[in-house]
Amino acid sequence: MGWTALGLAVACHIARLLLRARAWQNIVRAAYPGKRVRYLSALGAYTAGVGVNSILPARAGDVLRAYLIKHRVQDSTYPTIAATLIVETLFDSV
């Protein structure tokens, strides 16, 4: 594999993470209309979750994502945050 192909693959992976974090931000924003959901908060929670999922089994990164975004969105609840993760998973499976 050449350096160009590796660079292209890394760029595509980073773009995928950025776009998926934006999609999850929009799902959380739809779950909490009128609440401020910052992109950097969603991106940080999403990338932390992806990192933990790559190391620990049983989707432990999703628990971390829920915890991190819960503390960034005012008056949010864990059941609603968990529902946003389920919605994202449903879109992935389609």
C-alpha positions in Angstrom: 0.0 0.0 0.0 1.3 3.4 -0.9 1.3 6.6 1.2 -1.2 8.2 -1.1 -3.7 5.4 -0.6 -3.1 5.4 3.2 -3.6 9.2 3.3 -6.8 9.0 1.3 -8.2 6.2 3.6 -7.4 8.3 6.7 -9.0 11.4 5.2 -12.1 9.4 4.4 -12.3 8.0 7.9 -12.0 11.4 9.4 -14.6 12.8 7.1 -16.9 9.9 8.1 -16.4 10.7 11.8 -17.1 14.4 11.3 -20.3 13.7 9.2 -21.6 11.0 11.6 -21.1 13.4 14.6 -23.1 16.0 12.7 -25.8 13.5 12.0 -26.0 12.5 15.7 -26.0 16.2 16.7 -29.0 16.7 14.5 -30.8 13.7 16.1 -30.1 15.0 19.6 -31.2 18.5 18.5 -34.5 17.0 17.1 -35.0 15.2 20.5 -34.5 18.5 22.3 -36.1 21.3 20.2 -35.2 24.7 21.5 -32.1 23.4 23.4 -28.6 24.3 22.3 -26.6 21.3 21.1 -23.1 22.4 20.1 -21.4 20.5 17.3 -18.1 20.3 19.2 -19.8 18.7 22.2 -21.4 16.1 19.9 -18.1 15.6 18.1 -16.2 15.1 21.3 -18.7 12.7 22.7 -18.9 10.8 19.4 -15.2 10.4 18.9 -14.7 9.4 22.6 -17.4 6.8 22.2 -15.8 5.5 19.0 -12.4 5.2 20.7 -13.8 3.3 23.7 -15.8 1.0 21.4 -12.6 0.1 19.6 -11.1 -1.1 22.9 -13.9 -2.3 25.1 -16.6 -4.8 24.2 -20.4 -4.5 24.5 -20.8 -1.0 23.1 -19.3 0.6 26.2 -18.5 3.7 24.1 -22.3 4.3 23.7 -22.5 4.6 27.5 -19.7 7.1 27.5 -21.4 9.1 24.6 -24.6 9.2 26.5 -22.9 10.4 29.7 -20.9 13.1 27.9 -23.7 14.6 25.9 -26.1 14.4 28.9 -23.9 16.9 30.7 -23.7 19.2 27.7 -27.4 19.5 26.9 -29.4 21.3 29.5 -32.3 19.4 31.1 -31.6 16.2 29.1 -32.4 12.7 30.3 -30.7 9.4 29.8 -33.8 7.7 28.3 -34.0 10.3 25.6 -30.3 10.3 24.9 -30.5 6.4 24.7 -33.3 6.8 22.2 -31.1 9.0 20.0 -28.5 6.2 20.0 -31.1 3.7 18.9 -32.3 6.0 16.1 -28.8 6.3 14.9 -28.3 2.5 15.0 -31.6 2.1 13.0 -30.3 4.4 10.3 -27.0 2.5 10.2 -28.8 -0.9 9.7 -30.8 0.4 6.8 
